[in-house]
Amino acid sequence: MPEEPEREPEWKRRRRLAAIFGETLPDTTSDERDDVGPSSGDSASDTWLKAQVPPHHGG
């Protein structure tokens, strides 16, 4: 009867696959994170435009 090769630990397998294919899924989903700043739905140009509003115009 052929001997089975020793099974690779799960953490090692995940590390090897991540090195080959990269991370496919984030550790948390967007609804679990507190998105602050430009990634909170505003595009980079919206964020820049809002930063250009003078203080005396409210903001």
Secondary structure by P-SEA (a helix, b strand, c coil): cccccccccaaaaaaaaaaacccccccccccccccccccccccaaaaaaaaaccccccc
